[in-house]
Amino acid sequence: MFVCICQGVTDSQIRQAVNEGKTSLAQIQQHLHVAQHCGRCTQATKTIIRQEIEKLAQQADFYEVA
């Protein structure tokens, strides 16, 4: 799904960037140029970043227990 129409950035690209270690909006903006024009995608981008970080944390907890 496209999150940033201005730059053609998808949620998958944002999730991949988070998995590569870019965990702040500023880092994602620098890497993908998302949320730099009209700004309508800023909140959605933050939500995706937060969701992906939570997912990674849950996976890490799972592997620590196992």
PDB file with one MODEL, atoms N, CA, C and O in Angstrom:
MODEL        1
ATOM      1  N   MET A   1       0.845  -1.168   0.000  1.00  0.00           N
ATOM      2  CA  MET A   1       0.000   0.000   0.000  1.00  0.00           C
ATOM      3  C   MET A   1       0.896   1.238   0.000  1.00  0.00           C
ATOM      4  O   MET A   1       1.889   1.299   0.724  1.00  0.00           O
ATOM      5  N   PHE A   2       0.535   2.210  -0.811  1.00  0.00           N
ATOM      6  CA  PHE A   2       1.292   3.449  -0.837  1.00  0.00           C
ATOM      7  C   PHE A   2       0.965   4.276   0.398  1.00  0.00           C
ATOM      8  O   PHE A   2      -0.201   4.482   0.737  1.00  0.00           O
ATOM      9  N   VAL A   3       2.004   4.740   1.055  1.00  0.00           N
ATOM     10  CA  VAL A   3       1.864   5.601   2.229  1.00  0.00           C
ATOM     11  C   VAL A   3       2.134   7.041   1.811  1.00  0.00           C
ATOM     12  O   VAL A   3       1.385   7.947   2.176  1.00  0.00           O
ATOM     13  N   CYS A   4       3.184   7.247   1.060  1.00  0.00           N
ATOM     14  CA  CYS A   4       3.571   8.580   0.595  1.00  0.00           C
ATOM     15  C   CYS A   4       3.389   8.636  -0.920  1.00  0.00           C
ATOM     16  O   CYS A   4       4.193   8.098  -1.681  1.00  0.00           O
ATOM     17  N   ILE A   5       2.324   9.294  -1.331  1.00  0.00           N
ATOM     18  CA  ILE A   5       2.034   9.414  -2.760  1.00  0.00           C
ATOM     19  C   ILE A   5       3.049  10.337  -3.436  1.00  0.00           C
ATOM     20  O   ILE A   5       3.435  10.099  -4.580  1.00  0.00           O
ATOM     21  N   CYS A   6       3.476  11.371  -2.747  1.00  0.00           N
ATOM     22  CA  CYS A   6       4.415  12.338  -3.332  1.00  0.00           C
ATOM     23  C   CYS A   6       5.717  11.672  -3.784  1.00  0.00           C
ATOM     24  O   CYS A   6       6.269  12.013  -4.830  1.00  0.00           O
ATOM     25  N   GLN A   7       6.202  10.713  -2.979  1.00  0.00           N
ATOM     26  CA  GLN A   7       7.472  10.049  -3.285  1.00  0.00           C
ATOM     27  C   GLN A   7       7.286   8.598  -3.727  1.00  0.00           C
ATOM     28  O   GLN A   7       8.263   7.928  -4.058  1.00  0.00           O
ATOM     29  N   GLY A   8       6.059   8.109  -3.738  1.00  0.00           N
ATOM     30  CA  GLY A   8       5.802   6.742  -4.163  1.00  0.00           C
ATOM     31  C   GLY A   8       6.359   5.705  -3.202  1.00  0.00           C
ATOM     32  O   GLY A   8       6.881   4.675  -3.630  1.00  0.00           O
ATOM     33  N   VAL A   9       6.250   5.972  -1.896  1.00  0.00           N
ATOM     34  CA  VAL A   9       6.804   5.085  -0.876  1.00  0.00           C
ATOM     35  C   VAL A   9       5.697   4.202  -0.308  1.00  0.00           C
ATOM     36  O   VAL A   9       4.610   4.677   0.024  1.00  0.00           O
ATOM     37  N   THR A  10       5.994   2.912  -0.203  1.00  0.00           N
ATOM     38  CA  THR A  10       5.015   1.957   0.308  1.00  0.00           C
ATOM     39  C   THR A  10       5.288   1.604   1.764  1.00  0.00           C
ATOM     40  O   THR A  10       6.366   1.874   2.293  1.00  0.00           O
ATOM     41  N   ASP A  11       4.297   0.998   2.399  1.00  0.00           N
ATOM     42  CA  ASP A  11       4.478   0.534   3.774  1.00  0.00           C
ATOM     43  C   ASP A  11       5.564  -0.534   3.838  1.00  0.00           C
ATOM     44  O   ASP A  11       6.302  -0.604   4.820  1.00  0.00           O
ATOM     45  N   SER A  12       5.671  -1.355   2.817  1.00  0.00           N
ATOM     46  CA  SER A  12       6.708  -2.395   2.784  1.00  0.00           C
ATOM     47  C   SER A  12       8.107  -1.788   2.790  1.00  0.00           C
ATOM     48  O   SER A  12       9.011  -2.313   3.441  1.00  0.00           O
ATOM     49  N   GLN A  13       8.286  -0.698   2.076  1.00  0.00           N
ATOM     50  CA  GLN A  13       9.589  -0.029   2.051  1.00  0.00           C
ATOM     51  C   GLN A  13       9.925   0.542   3.420  1.00  0.00           C
ATOM     52  O   GLN A  13      11.073   0.476   3.861  1.00  0.00           O
ATOM     53  N   ILE A  14       8.929   1.099   4.090  1.00  0.00           N
ATOM     54  CA  ILE A  14       9.151   1.653   5.432  1.00  0.00           C
ATOM     55  C   ILE A  14       9.492   0.530   6.397  1.00  0.00           C
ATOM     56  O   ILE A  14      10.420   0.661   7.196  1.00  0.00           O
ATOM     57  N   ARG A  15       8.752  -0.574   6.332  1.00  0.00           N
ATOM     58  CA  ARG A  15       9.019  -1.723   7.210  1.00  0.00           C
ATOM     59  C   ARG A  15      10.419  -2.287   6.971  1.00  0.00           C
ATOM     60  O   ARG A  15      11.123  -2.634   7.919  1.00  0.00           O
ATOM     61  N   GLN A  16      10.811  -2.375   5.727  1.00  0.00           N
ATOM     62  CA  GLN A  16      12.142  -2.874   5.394  1.00  0.00           C
ATOM     63  C   GLN A  16      13.219  -1.955   5.967  1.00  0.00           C
ATOM     64  O   GLN A  16      14.220  -2.427   6.505  1.00  0.00           O
ATOM     65  N   ALA A  17      13.014  -0.651   5.851  1.00  0.00           N
ATOM     66  CA  ALA A  17      13.987   0.310   6.381  1.00  0.00           C
ATOM     67  C   ALA A  17      14.113   0.165   7.898  1.00  0.00           C
ATOM     68  O   ALA A  17      15.217   0.242   8.438  1.00  0.00           O
ATOM     69  N   VAL A  18      12.998  -0.042   8.583  1.00  0.00           N
ATOM     70  CA  VAL A  18      13.043  -0.244  10.036  1.00  0.00           C
ATOM     71  C   VAL A  18      13.832  -1.510  10.345  1.00  0.00           C
ATOM     72  O   VAL A  18      14.648  -1.523  11.267  1.00  0.00           O
ATOM     73  N   ASN A  19      13.595  -2.566   9.586  1.00  0.00           N
ATOM     74  CA  ASN A  19      14.322  -3.811   9.791  1.00  0.00           C
ATOM     75  C   ASN A  19      15.815  -3.667   9.510  1.00  0.00           C
ATOM     76  O   ASN A  19      16.623  -4.451  10.008  1.00  0.00           O
ATOM     77  N   GLU A  20      16.175  -2.677   8.722  1.00  0.00           N
ATOM     78  CA  GLU A  20      17.580  -2.388   8.426  1.00  0.00           C
ATOM     79  C   GLU A  20      18.204  -1.464   9.471  1.00  0.00           C
ATOM     80  O   GLU A  20      19.378  -1.108   9.367  1.00  0.00           O
ATOM     81  N   GLY A  21      17.413  -1.073  10.485  1.00  0.00           N
ATOM     82  CA  GLY A  21      17.954  -0.269  11.571  1.00  0.00           C
ATOM     83  C   GLY A  21      17.565   1.190  11.583  1.00  0.00           C
ATOM     84  O   GLY A  21      17.984   1.928  12.474  1.00  0.00           O
ATOM     85  N   LYS A  22      16.785   1.623  10.630  1.00  0.00           N
ATOM     86  CA  LYS A  22      16.335   3.015  10.594  1.00  0.00           C
ATOM     87  C   LYS A  22      15.039   3.090  11.398  1.00  0.00           C
ATOM     88  O   LYS A  22      13.966   2.774  10.884  1.00  0.00           O
ATOM     89  N   THR A  23      15.140   3.505  12.646  1.00  0.00           N
ATOM     90  CA  THR A  23      13.999   3.406  13.557  1.00  0.00           C
ATOM     91  C   THR A  23      13.401   4.745  13.974  1.00  0.00           C
ATOM     92  O   THR A  23      12.558   4.784  14.869  1.00  0.00           O
ATOM     93  N   SER A  24      13.810   5.822  13.358  1.00  0.00           N
ATOM     94  CA  SER A  24      13.204   7.119  13.669  1.00  0.00           C
ATOM     95  C   SER A  24      12.626   7.720  12.388  1.00  0.00           C
ATOM     96  O   SER A  24      13.025   7.367  11.278  1.00  0.00           O
ATOM     97  N   LEU A  25      11.693   8.619  12.569  1.00  0.00           N
ATOM     98  CA  LEU A  25      11.113   9.301  11.410  1.00  0.00           C
ATOM     99  C   LEU A  25      12.200  10.019  10.618  1.00  0.00           C
ATOM    100  O   LEU A  25      12.194   9.984   9.388  1.00  0.00           O
ATOM    101  N   ALA A  26      13.121  10.659  11.301  1.00  0.00           N
ATOM    102  CA  ALA A  26      14.188  11.392  10.618  1.00  0.00           C
ATOM    103  C   ALA A  26      15.035  10.456   9.751  1.00  0.00           C
ATOM    104  O   ALA A  26      15.393  10.805   8.627  1.00  0.00           O
ATOM    105  N   GLN A  27      15.348   9.286  10.267  1.00  0.00           N
ATOM    106  CA  GLN A  27      16.143   8.326   9.498  1.00  0.00           C
ATOM    107  C   GLN A  27      15.369   7.824   8.279  1.00  0.00           C
ATOM    108  O   GLN A  27      15.930   7.675   7.193  1.00  0.00           O
ATOM    109  N   ILE A  28      14.076   7.566   8.473  1.00  0.00           N
ATOM    110  CA  ILE A  28      13.240   7.110   7.366  1.00  0.00           C
ATOM    111  C   ILE A  28      13.104   8.215   6.318  1.00  0.00           C
ATOM    112  O   ILE A  28      13.144   7.950   5.117  1.00  0.00           O
ATOM    113  N   GLN A  29      12.944   9.441   6.778  1.00  0.00           N
ATOM    114  CA  GLN A  29      12.844  10.568   5.848  1.00  0.00           C
ATOM    115  C   GLN A  29      14.122  10.692   5.024  1.00  0.00           C
ATOM    116  O   GLN A  29      14.063  10.893   3.810  1.00  0.00           O
ATOM    117  N   GLN A  30      15.252  10.577   5.665  1.00  0.00           N
ATOM    118  CA  GLN A  30      16.526  10.702   4.962  1.00  0.00           C
ATOM    119  C   GLN A  30      16.703   9.569   3.951  1.00  0.00           C
ATOM    120  O   GLN A  30      17.208   9.788   2.849  1.00  0.00           O
ATOM    121  N   HIS A  31      16.290   8.370   4.324  1.00  0.00           N
ATOM    122  CA  HIS A  31      16.481   7.193   3.475  1.00  0.00           C
ATOM    123  C   HIS A  31      15.472   7.132   2.327  1.00  0.00           C
ATOM    124  O   HIS A  31      15.849   6.848   1.190  1.00  0.00           O
ATOM    125  N   LEU A  32      14.199   7.395   2.609  1.00  0.00           N
ATOM    126  CA  LEU A  32      13.141   7.216   1.611  1.00  0.00           C
ATOM    127  C   LEU A  32      12.512   8.526   1.132  1.00  0.00           C
ATOM    128  O   LEU A  32      11.714   8.521   0.196  1.00  0.00           O
ATOM    129  N   HIS A  33      12.861   9.627   1.758  1.00  0.00           N
ATOM    130  CA  HIS A  33      12.327  10.960   1.419  1.00  0.00           C
ATOM    131  C   HIS A  33      10.821  11.057   1.653  1.00  0.00           C
ATOM    132  O   HIS A  33      10.132  11.853   1.016  1.00  0.00           O
ATOM    133  N   VAL A  34      10.325  10.241   2.571  1.00  0.00           N
ATOM    134  CA  VAL A  34       8.912  10.232   2.916  1.00  0.00           C
ATOM    135  C   VAL A  34       8.612  11.407   3.849  1.00  0.00           C
ATOM    136  O   VAL A  34       9.489  11.848   4.593  1.00  0.00           O
ATOM    137  N   ALA A  35       7.395  11.908   3.814  1.00  0.00           N
ATOM    138  CA  ALA A  35       6.924  12.976   4.710  1.00  0.00           C
ATOM    139  C   ALA A  35       7.750  14.257   4.589  1.00  0.00           C
ATOM    140  O   ALA A  35       8.012  14.935   5.583  1.00  0.00           O
ATOM    141  N   GLN A  36       8.147  14.571   3.388  1.00  0.00           N
ATOM    142  CA  GLN A  36       8.942  15.785   3.190  1.00  0.00           C
ATOM    143  C   GLN A  36       8.261  16.828   2.306  1.00  0.00           C
ATOM    144  O   GLN A  36       8.761  17.945   2.169  1.00  0.00           O
ATOM    145  N   HIS A  37       7.137  16.476   1.711  1.00  0.00           N
ATOM    146  CA  HIS A  37       6.455  17.438   0.841  1.00  0.00           C
ATOM    147  C   HIS A  37       5.175  17.931   1.508  1.00  0.00           C
ATOM    148  O   HIS A  37       5.199  18.908   2.256  1.00  0.00           O
ATOM    149  N   CYS A  38       4.088  17.273   1.247  1.00  0.00           N
ATOM    150  CA  CYS A  38       2.807  17.766   1.775  1.00  0.00           C
ATOM    151  C   CYS A  38       2.615  17.389   3.250  1.00  0.00           C
ATOM    152  O   CYS A  38       1.871  18.061   3.964  1.00  0.00           O
ATOM    153  N   GLY A  39       3.276  16.324   3.710  1.00  0.00           N
ATOM    154  CA  GLY A  39       3.195  15.936   5.115  1.00  0.00           C
ATOM    155  C   GLY A  39       2.000  15.086   5.496  1.00  0.00           C
ATOM    156  O   GLY A  39       1.862  14.709   6.660  1.00  0.00           O
ATOM    157  N   ARG A  40       1.137  14.776   4.550  1.00  0.00           N
ATOM    158  CA  ARG A  40      -0.062  13.994   4.862  1.00  0.00           C
ATOM    159  C   ARG A  40       0.273  12.574   5.320  1.00  0.00           C
ATOM    160  O   ARG A  40      -0.542  11.940   5.991  1.00  0.00           O
ATOM    161  N   CYS A  41       1.435  12.073   4.976  1.00  0.00           N
ATOM    162  CA  CYS A  41       1.807  10.701   5.307  1.00  0.00           C
ATOM    163  C   CYS A  41       2.593  10.590   6.615  1.00  0.00           C
ATOM    164  O   CYS A  41       2.956   9.487   7.024  1.00  0.00           O
ATOM    165  N   THR A  42       2.855  11.702   7.262  1.00  0.00           N
ATOM    166  CA  THR A  42       3.698  11.689   8.463  1.00  0.00           C
ATOM    167  C   THR A  42       3.139  10.782   9.544  1.00  0.00           C
ATOM    168  O   THR A  42       3.872   9.952  10.081  1.00  0.00           O
ATOM    169  N   GLN A  43       1.875  10.913   9.874  1.00  0.00           N
ATOM    170  CA  GLN A  43       1.298  10.105  10.954  1.00  0.00           C
ATOM    171  C   GLN A  43       1.289   8.632  10.589  1.00  0.00           C
ATOM    172  O   GLN A  43       1.603   7.787  11.427  1.00  0.00           O
ATOM    173  N   ALA A  44       0.934   8.311   9.346  1.00  0.00           N
ATOM    174  CA  ALA A  44       0.925   6.907   8.918  1.00  0.00           C
ATOM    175  C   ALA A  44       2.326   6.321   8.972  1.00  0.00           C
ATOM    176  O   ALA A  44       2.506   5.166   9.360  1.00  0.00           O
ATOM    177  N   THR A  45       3.311   7.106   8.588  1.00  0.00           N
ATOM    178  CA  THR A  45       4.700   6.644   8.638  1.00  0.00           C
ATOM    179  C   THR A  45       5.113   6.362  10.073  1.00  0.00           C
ATOM    180  O   THR A  45       5.727   5.331  10.345  1.00  0.00           O
ATOM    181  N   LYS A  46       4.789   7.258  10.992  1.00  0.00           N
ATOM    182  CA  LYS A  46       5.110   7.046  12.411  1.00  0.00           C
ATOM    183  C   LYS A  46       4.436   5.784  12.945  1.00  0.00           C
ATOM    184  O   LYS A  46       5.038   5.026  13.705  1.00  0.00           O
ATOM    185  N   THR A  47       3.201   5.568  12.549  1.00  0.00           N
ATOM    186  CA  THR A  47       2.468   4.380  12.998  1.00  0.00           C
ATOM    187  C   THR A  47       3.145   3.103  12.507  1.00  0.00           C
ATOM    188  O   THR A  47       3.305   2.151  13.271  1.00  0.00           O
ATOM    189  N   ILE A  48       3.535   3.079  11.259  1.00  0.00           N
ATOM    190  CA  ILE A  48       4.206   1.908  10.694  1.00  0.00           C
ATOM    191  C   ILE A  48       5.539   1.670  11.384  1.00  0.00           C
ATOM    192  O   ILE A  48       5.879   0.528  11.693  1.00  0.00           O
ATOM    193  N   ILE A  49       6.290   2.719  11.628  1.00  0.00           N
ATOM    194  CA  ILE A  49       7.566   2.585  12.339  1.00  0.00           C
ATOM    195  C   ILE A  49       7.328   1.971  13.708  1.00  0.00           C
ATOM    196  O   ILE A  49       8.006   1.017  14.090  1.00  0.00           O
ATOM    197  N   ARG A  50       6.368   2.511  14.448  1.00  0.00           N
ATOM    198  CA  ARG A  50       6.060   2.014  15.794  1.00  0.00           C
ATOM    199  C   ARG A  50       5.624   0.548  15.757  1.00  0.00           C
ATOM    200  O   ARG A  50       6.072  -0.255  16.576  1.00  0.00           O
ATOM    201  N   GLN A  51       4.756   0.201  14.813  1.00  0.00           N
ATOM    202  CA  GLN A  51       4.289  -1.182  14.689  1.00  0.00           C
ATOM    203  C   GLN A  51       5.443  -2.134  14.398  1.00  0.00           C
ATOM    204  O   GLN A  51       5.518  -3.222  14.970  1.00  0.00           O
ATOM    205  N   GLU A  52       6.318  -1.731  13.528  1.00  0.00           N
ATOM    206  CA  GLU A  52       7.434  -2.610  13.149  1.00  0.00           C
ATOM    207  C   GLU A  52       8.425  -2.762  14.298  1.00  0.00           C
ATOM    208  O   GLU A  52       8.968  -3.848  14.505  1.00  0.00           O
ATOM    209  N   ILE A  53       8.665  -1.702  15.037  1.00  0.00           N
ATOM    210  CA  ILE A  53       9.552  -1.787  16.205  1.00  0.00           C
ATOM    211  C   ILE A  53       8.933  -2.716  17.249  1.00  0.00           C
ATOM    212  O   ILE A  53       9.640  -3.531  17.842  1.00  0.00           O
ATOM    213  N   GLU A  54       7.631  -2.605  17.481  1.00  0.00           N
ATOM    214  CA  GLU A  54       6.952  -3.492  18.433  1.00  0.00           C
ATOM    215  C   GLU A  54       7.038  -4.945  17.985  1.00  0.00           C
ATOM    216  O   GLU A  54       7.257  -5.839  18.802  1.00  0.00           O
ATOM    217  N   LYS A  55       6.866  -5.177  16.700  1.00  0.00           N
ATOM    218  CA  LYS A  55       6.963  -6.531  16.147  1.00  0.00           C
ATOM    219  C   LYS A  55       8.369  -7.092  16.361  1.00  0.00           C
ATOM    220  O   LYS A  55       8.524  -8.245  16.765  1.00  0.00           O
ATOM    221  N   LEU A  56       9.376  -6.289  16.094  1.00  0.00           N
ATOM    222  CA  LEU A  56      10.757  -6.736  16.295  1.00  0.00           C
ATOM    223  C   LEU A  56      11.039  -7.028  17.765  1.00  0.00           C
ATOM    224  O   LEU A  56      11.741  -7.987  18.085  1.00  0.00           O
ATOM    225  N   ALA A  57      10.497  -6.206  18.654  1.00  0.00           N
ATOM    226  CA  ALA A  57      10.684  -6.423  20.095  1.00  0.00           C
ATOM    227  C   ALA A  57      10.020  -7.721  20.536  1.00  0.00           C
ATOM    228  O   ALA A  57      10.583  -8.465  21.339  1.00  0.00           O
ATOM    229  N   GLN A  58       8.839  -7.996  20.023  1.00  0.00           N
ATOM    230  CA  GLN A  58       8.145  -9.242  20.363  1.00  0.00           C
ATOM    231  C   GLN A  58       8.922 -10.449  19.860  1.00  0.00           C
ATOM    232  O   GLN A  58       9.008 -11.462  20.555  1.00  0.00           O
ATOM    233  N   GLN A  59       9.477 -10.356  18.689  1.00  0.00           N
ATOM    234  CA  GLN A  59      10.286 -11.442  18.138  1.00  0.00           C
ATOM    235  C   GLN A  59      11.527 -11.661  18.991  1.00  0.00           C
ATOM    236  O   GLN A  59      11.919 -12.801  19.241  1.00  0.00           O
ATOM    237  N   ALA A  60      12.141 -10.577  19.434  1.00  0.00           N
ATOM    238  CA  ALA A  60      13.337 -10.691  20.270  1.00  0.00           C
ATOM    239  C   ALA A  60      12.978 -11.351  21.603  1.00  0.00           C
ATOM    240  O   ALA A  60      13.729 -12.192  22.097  1.00  0.00           O
ATOM    241  N   ASP A  61      11.849 -10.981  22.182  1.00  0.00           N
ATOM    242  CA  ASP A  61      11.397 -11.602  23.433  1.00  0.00           C
ATOM    243  C   ASP A  61      11.159 -13.086  23.239  1.00  0.00           C
ATOM    244  O   ASP A  61      11.504 -13.891  24.104  1.00  0.00           O
ATOM    245  N   PHE A  62      10.572 -13.453  22.115  1.00  0.00           N
ATOM    246  CA  PHE A  62      10.291 -14.850  21.823  1.00  0.00           C
ATOM    247  C   PHE A  62      11.591 -15.651  21.776  1.00  0.00           C
ATOM    248  O   PHE A  62      11.678 -16.740  22.343  1.00  0.00           O
ATOM    249  N   TYR A  63      12.594 -15.106  21.097  1.00  0.00           N
ATOM    250  CA  TYR A  63      13.851 -15.824  20.937  1.00  0.00           C
ATOM    251  C   TYR A  63      14.645 -15.883  22.238  1.00  0.00           C
ATOM    252  O   TYR A  63      15.406 -16.826  22.453  1.00  0.00           O
ATOM    253  N   GLU A  64      14.478 -14.886  23.109  1.00  0.00           N
ATOM    254  CA  GLU A  64      15.152 -14.913  24.408  1.00  0.00           C
ATOM    255  C   GLU A  64      14.571 -16.016  25.289  1.00  0.00           C
ATOM    256  O   GLU A  64      15.309 -16.664  26.031  1.00  0.00           O
ATOM    257  N   VAL A  65      13.264 -16.238  25.217  1.00  0.00           N
ATOM    258  CA  VAL A  65      12.596 -17.242  26.028  1.00  0.00           C
ATOM    259  C   VAL A  65      12.923 -18.643  25.504  1.00  0.00           C
ATOM    260  O   VAL A  65      13.141 -19.571  26.283  1.00  0.00           O
ATOM    261  N   ALA A  66      12.953 -18.782  24.201  1.00  0.00           N
ATOM    262  CA  ALA A  66      13.187 -20.089  23.586  1.00  0.00           C
ATOM    263  C   ALA A  66      14.603 -20.500  23.749  1.00  0.00           C
ATOM    264  O   ALA A  66      14.990 -21.577  23.294  1.00  0.00           O
TER     265      ALA A  66
ENDMDL
END
